[in-house]
Amino acid sequence: MNEWIDLRSDTVTRPTPEMRRAMAEAEVGDDVYGEDPTVNRLEERSAALFGKEAALFVPTGTMANTIAIKLHTRHGEEVICDSRSHILNYELSMVAWFAGCVARPVPTPDGILTWDAIRAEIRKTSPHWAPTGLIEIENTHNMAGGTVYPLGTVAEICDHTHGMGLKVHMDGARVFNAAVALGVELREIAAPVDTVSFCLSKALGAPAGSMLVGTAADIAQGRLYRKRLGGGMRQSGVLAAAGLIAIEEHPSLLAADHANARKAAAALAAIPGVSLDPASVRTNIVIFGVSGTGVAAEEISARLKARGVLLNAISPTHMRLVTHYDVDASAVDRAVALFAEAIAV
Ligand code: TLP
C-alpha cells in the first residue's frame, strides 16, 4: 500500500502516529447524551476557531451539508449553487432526498459564484416557480480546481442574501486550505455566512469526521437531524481525538501541499497535449485537460496505475491531482514524470 503514489484525493491520508496515540488514549462518554468530553472539546474548539456559537461533530461532509441544507430550507424550495458543486453532483441528491428541495445550478468559469450570477436566479413564490430557499457556496471549490472565494465576494453575496431574508451555507470541506491561500483567519471567512461545514478527514488528515458550525439554535436542531440520519455515534471521542489534532496541528502542513500542487501544475502544463493554467492553482487540487494527448483520461489513469501512481479521471477528457501530507515533493515529481511516460506509449 505504501509504495503507491496516491494522488486521487486528500481523503486517502492515514492517521499519523500522534493521532493514533491520541485515539487510543481518548477520554470518552456517550455523545448522544452529550457526555463525550473529547467530542465536546472538538465542538467547542471548532466553534471558537470559526467565531460561531456552536459546532456539531458528524461522520461525513455529506452529512454536514445535508443537515445545513435541511436547517435553512423548507420542502419545495430551490437551493442555488454552482453547477459543479459537490452538493449537486456527489451527494446522491441529498438536497432532494432529505430536504425535499431542488438544486438550481449556476454555471461559473471557476466555481466562484458572484452576487450578480445569483441575483439572476433568485425566485419568489409564484404559481409556477419554486421559491429560492438557500444559497450554497463551496470554498475551496473542488471540481473547479481548489479555487478560493475572495472575502469580498462572500460578503457581497451574504449582504444581499440576508437582506432578502435568505441564508447562506458554505461547504468548506477544504476551508482550511482557503484560509492558508488567503492568509486570513477562519473566522474572517466564516463571519458573513450562516453555517460552514468542514472536513477533518480531507486535507487535515483525520481518519473520519466533519463539523458543522453555526448558531446555537441551528446546531441544537442539527443535532436532531444528525440522529435522524443515523449519525449519533456514542463513544466518538476516539475519532474526535484525531480531529482535534487535525484542526490544531495540521493546518500548518497545508502550505507544503499547496506548493507541491503548484509544482505539479507547472510540470504538467509543460507536457505537450496537457491543458492547464498553472496560475489558477491556489490550493491542493489540480484539474487538467488531457484531450490534446490523444489518450482518454481513463486510459491514462489505468496506465499510471500500472506504474504505481493513482490519479483519477473526472471525465473522459479531464483528470484531478490532489496533494496531501502522505505525498512529498519528490513523489509528486516522480508522478509527473510517470505521467509523461504513460501518455507517450
Ligand atoms: N469530496 C471527495 C469526493 O466525494 C469527490 C473528494 O475526493 O474530493 N464537500 C466537498 C467540497 C467535497 O470535496 C467532499 C468530498 C464532500 C463535501 C463530502 O465529504 P464526505 O466524503 O466526507 O461525505
Residues whose N, C-alpha, C, O or C-beta is under 5 A from the ligand:
A	BS01	TLP	S9 T11 T60 G61 T62 H86 Y90 T140 N142 D171 A173
